[in-house]
Amino acid sequence: MPYKSIDDLPKNVRNPLPKHAQEIYKSAYNSAYEQHKSESDKEERAAKIAWSAVKEKYEKGDDDKWHKKD
């Protein structure tokens, strides 16, 4: 189901990601969920698309923290 706010995101998304990356995830997830709403795997697809959107702007560093790409 779509997320109303970043506070509704799963802990595995909220905990490691900075706030801006969480916003990217939420926006991409909600958009993908809407596009694939008639498909049985819509939540899995939306999550994959959302992570891809985050990875366009952020990368996980050697310190295991997510950093905005230059």
C-alpha positions in Angstrom: 0.0 0.0 0.0 1.2 3.6 -0.6 2.9 5.4 2.2 1.4 8.7 3.6 4.6 9.9 5.2 8.2 8.8 5.7 7.2 7.9 9.2 5.2 5.0 7.7 8.1 3.5 5.8 9.4 0.2 7.0 12.3 0.3 9.5 14.7 -1.3 7.0 14.2 1.8 4.9 13.9 4.5 7.6 16.8 3.4 9.7 19.7 3.4 7.2 18.5 6.2 4.9 18.9 10.0 5.4 15.6 12.0 5.4 16.0 13.1 1.7 16.6 9.6 0.6 13.5 8.4 2.5 11.5 11.0 0.6 12.8 9.8 -2.7 11.9 6.2 -1.7 8.4 7.1 -0.6 7.7 9.1 -3.8 9.1 6.4 -6.1 7.3 3.6 -4.2 3.9 5.4 -4.3 4.3 6.1 -8.0 5.3 2.6 -8.9 2.6 1.1 -6.7 0.0 3.1 -8.5 1.4 2.1 -11.9 1.4 -1.6 -11.0 -1.7 -1.7 -8.8 -3.4 -4.3 -10.8 -0.5 -6.8 -10.5 -0.2 -9.3 -7.7 3.5 -8.4 -7.0 2.9 -4.7 -6.9 4.5 -4.2 -3.5 7.6 -6.1 -4.4 7.9 -4.2 -7.7 7.3 -0.9 -6.1 10.0 -1.6 -3.5 12.6 -2.5 -6.1 11.8 0.6 -8.1 12.0 2.8 -5.0 15.4 1.4 -4.1 16.6 2.0 -7.6 15.5 5.6 -7.4 17.4 6.0 -4.1 20.5 4.5 -5.6 20.4 7.1 -8.4 21.1 9.8 -5.9 22.7 8.0 -3.0 25.3 5.3 -2.5 26.2 3.2 0.5 29.7 4.0 1.7 32.4 1.9 3.2 31.1 3.0 6.6 27.7 1.3 5.8 26.0 4.7 5.7 24.1 6.2 2.7 25.8 9.3 1.2 24.5 11.6 -1.5 26.4 11.2 -4.7 28.4 14.1 -6.0 
